Amino acid sequence: MPTFSIGQAARLLGVSSETVRRWGDGGQLRTERDESGNRLVDGVSLAELAKERARGMHPVSGEVLTSVRNSFAGIVTSVRTDDVAAQVEIQSGPHRLVSVVSREAVEELEIEVGVTVTARVKSTNVHIDRPGSRA
């Protein structure tokens, strides 16, 4: 069973280490102590909490009908345009997304720095990487 340090769990959940400790003390996360007395977070418990916290964070508006389920609500941090295309950067929590769309779309949607948007991602290929060390 995989386990994570308090700091690793905090980074994965996007919260402070103190918040993870409180969740462990409050029973929202299963924790145990290693042989050195350090607190470890149970990986299965961490995954369950991550899914629970993500539920409803990026809902599909009732005004939009879409088959895309990977939605990232965020704020536009940069827009670069030329005669035909535009590069739009979005910060969604800890995630930076970059999209290349038509300049016309940017103008029609009035996309500019500081506007909140939802980026939707649909792909036939999703690649998963994992660190090589199992330590």
C-alpha positions as CSV (number, residue, x, y, z in Angstrom):
1,M,0.0,0.0,0.0
2,P,1.5,3.4,-1.0
3,T,2.0,6.0,1.7
4,F,2.9,9.7,1.5
5,S,4.6,12.1,3.9
6,I,2.4,15.0,5.2
7,G,4.2,17.4,2.8
8,Q,3.7,15.2,-0.2
9,A,0.0,14.8,0.6
10,A,-0.3,18.6,1.1
11,R,1.2,19.2,-2.3
12,L,-1.0,16.7,-4.0
13,L,-4.1,18.2,-2.4
14,G,-3.0,21.8,-2.8
15,V,-3.3,22.6,0.9
16,S,-0.9,23.3,3.8
17,S,0.8,20.6,5.8
18,E,-1.1,21.8,8.8
19,T,-4.4,21.2,7.1
20,V,-3.3,17.6,6.3
21,R,-2.4,17.1,9.9
22,R,-5.8,18.4,11.0
23,W,-7.5,16.1,8.6
24,G,-5.5,13.1,9.9
25,D,-6.4,14.1,13.5
26,G,-10.0,14.5,12.6
27,G,-10.3,11.2,10.8
28,Q,-10.7,12.5,7.2
29,L,-7.4,10.9,6.3
30,R,-6.0,7.6,7.6
31,T,-2.5,8.1,8.9
32,E,0.1,5.9,10.6
33,R,3.5,6.4,12.1
34,D,6.7,4.9,10.6
35,E,9.5,3.4,12.6
36,S,11.0,6.9,13.1
37,G,7.7,8.3,14.4
38,N,6.9,10.3,11.3
39,R,3.3,10.5,10.3
40,L,2.4,8.8,6.9
41,V,-0.8,9.3,5.0
42,D,-2.4,6.2,3.5
43,G,-2.5,6.4,-0.3
44,V,-6.0,4.9,-0.7
45,S,-7.4,7.3,1.9
46,L,-5.6,10.2,0.1
47,A,-7.0,9.2,-3.3
48,E,-10.5,9.1,-1.8
49,L,-10.2,12.5,-0.2
50,A,-8.8,14.0,-3.5
51,K,-11.8,12.7,-5.4
52,E,-14.2,14.0,-2.8
53,R,-12.6,17.4,-2.8
54,A,-12.6,17.6,-6.6
55,R,-16.3,16.7,-6.9
56,G,-18.2,19.8,-8.1
57,M,-15.1,22.0,-8.4
58,H,-15.3,22.2,-12.2
59,P,-19.0,21.6,-13.0
60,V,-20.3,21.8,-16.5
61,S,-22.7,24.7,-16.6
62,G,-26.4,23.8,-17.1
63,E,-26.2,26.1,-20.1
64,V,-23.6,24.0,-21.9
65,L,-24.2,20.5,-23.3
66,T,-21.0,18.7,-23.8
67,S,-19.5,15.2,-23.7
68,V,-16.2,16.6,-22.4
69,R,-15.7,15.7,-18.7
70,N,-12.2,17.1,-18.1
71,S,-13.0,20.7,-17.2
72,F,-10.6,23.2,-15.6
73,A,-12.1,26.4,-14.3
74,G,-9.5,29.1,-14.1
75,I,-8.4,32.6,-14.8
76,V,-6.8,33.9,-18.0
77,T,-3.2,34.9,-17.2
78,S,-2.0,35.7,-20.7
79,V,-3.3,36.2,-24.2
80,R,-1.0,36.6,-27.2
81,T,-2.6,37.1,-30.6
82,D,-1.4,37.5,-34.2
83,D,-3.4,37.9,-37.4
84,V,-5.0,34.5,-37.3
85,A,-4.3,32.7,-34.0
86,A,-4.2,33.3,-30.3
87,Q,-2.3,31.6,-27.5
88,V,-4.3,31.7,-24.2
89,E,-2.8,30.7,-20.9
90,I,-5.1,29.7,-18.0
91,Q,-4.2,29.1,-14.4
92,S,-6.5,26.5,-12.8
93,G,-5.4,25.9,-9.3
94,P,-1.9,24.5,-9.5
95,H,-2.4,23.7,-13.2
96,R,-1.2,25.9,-16.1
97,L,-3.0,25.2,-19.3
98,V,-2.1,26.7,-22.7
99,S,-4.5,26.7,-25.7
100,V,-4.1,27.8,-29.2
101,V,-7.4,29.1,-30.7
102,S,-8.4,31.4,-33.4
103,R,-8.1,35.1,-32.9
104,E,-11.7,35.4,-33.9
105,A,-12.8,33.1,-31.0
106,V,-10.8,35.2,-28.5
107,E,-12.5,38.3,-29.7
108,E,-16.0,36.8,-29.8
109,L,-15.7,35.3,-26.3
110,E,-14.0,38.5,-25.1
111,I,-11.1,36.6,-23.6
112,E,-8.6,38.8,-21.9
113,V,-6.3,38.6,-18.9
114,G,-8.3,38.4,-15.7
115,V,-11.4,36.8,-17.2
116,T,-12.6,33.5,-15.7
117,V,-13.0,30.7,-18.2
118,T,-13.3,26.9,-18.3
119,A,-10.9,24.9,-20.4
120,R,-12.3,21.6,-21.5
121,V,-10.0,18.8,-22.6
122,K,-10.9,15.8,-24.7
123,S,-8.3,13.5,-26.1
124,T,-8.1,10.1,-27.6
125,N,-4.7,9.7,-25.9
126,V,-4.0,10.4,-22.3
127,H,-0.4,9.7,-21.2
128,I,0.4,8.9,-17.6
129,D,3.9,9.3,-16.2
130,R,5.2,8.0,-12.9
131,P,8.4,8.8,-11.1
132,G,11.0,6.0,-11.5
133,S,11.9,5.8,-7.9
134,R,9.9,3.5,-5.6
135,A,11.6,4.7,-2.4
